Amino acid sequence: AILLASDCNPRSLTKHIPNLASSRNVPIISIKDNKRGSIRLGELVNLKTAMAIGVKLRGSNINTAVNEHI
């Protein structure tokens, strides 16, 4: 799964990610939080901000939750 901050600026930095993920059948979770999505993603990985985070491990909590909803 890919967690993607919707408030990334400029948008061109992440514009290609949905198409790439779709071509590989990887689900995307868009994080929208009143222009704080990138800050919240950064907190997950102990950084100031993050535009996108990929979760590769099969059976992880994120991938399991996504698969249950698809």
C-alpha positions in Angstrom: 0.0 0.0 0.0 1.0 3.6 -0.5 0.1 6.4 1.9 0.0 9.6 0.0 -0.3 13.1 1.4 -2.9 15.1 -0.6 -1.4 18.5 0.4 1.9 18.1 -1.3 3.1 21.2 -3.0 4.0 21.4 -5.9 1.6 18.7 -7.0 3.9 17.5 -9.8 6.1 15.8 -7.1 3.4 13.1 -6.5 1.2 13.3 -9.6 2.7 10.2 -11.1 2.3 8.0 -8.1 -1.4 7.0 -8.6 -0.8 5.9 -12.2 2.3 3.9 -11.2 0.5 2.3 -8.3 -2.4 1.4 -10.5 -0.2 -0.3 -13.0 1.2 -2.5 -10.2 -2.2 -3.1 -8.5 -1.0 -1.3 -5.4 -3.7 0.4 -3.3 -3.3 4.1 -2.4 -4.6 5.7 0.8 -4.8 9.5 0.4 -4.2 11.4 3.6 -6.3 14.6 3.8 -6.0 16.7 6.9 -6.5 20.4 6.2 -3.0 20.8 4.7 -1.4 18.7 7.4 -1.3 15.3 5.7 2.4 15.6 5.0 3.2 16.4 8.6 1.1 13.4 9.8 2.9 11.1 7.4 6.3 12.4 8.6 5.3 11.7 12.2 4.8 8.0 11.3 8.5 7.7 10.2 10.0 10.2 12.6 10.6 12.9 10.0 9.4 16.5 9.8 7.3 15.8 6.7 6.7 13.1 4.1 4.9 13.1 0.8 4.4 9.4 0.4 5.2 6.2 2.3 5.2 2.7 0.8 4.4 -0.3 2.8 5.8 -3.4 1.2 5.4 -6.1 3.9 2.6 -8.5 3.1 0.5 -9.1 6.1 1.2 -5.8 7.7 -1.6 -4.0 9.5 -2.0 -1.4 6.7 -2.0 -3.9 3.9 -4.4 -6.2 5.7 -6.8 -3.3 6.4 -6.7 -2.2 2.8 -7.3 -5.7 1.5 -10.4 -6.1 3.8 -12.0 -3.0 2.3 -11.2 -3.7 -1.4 
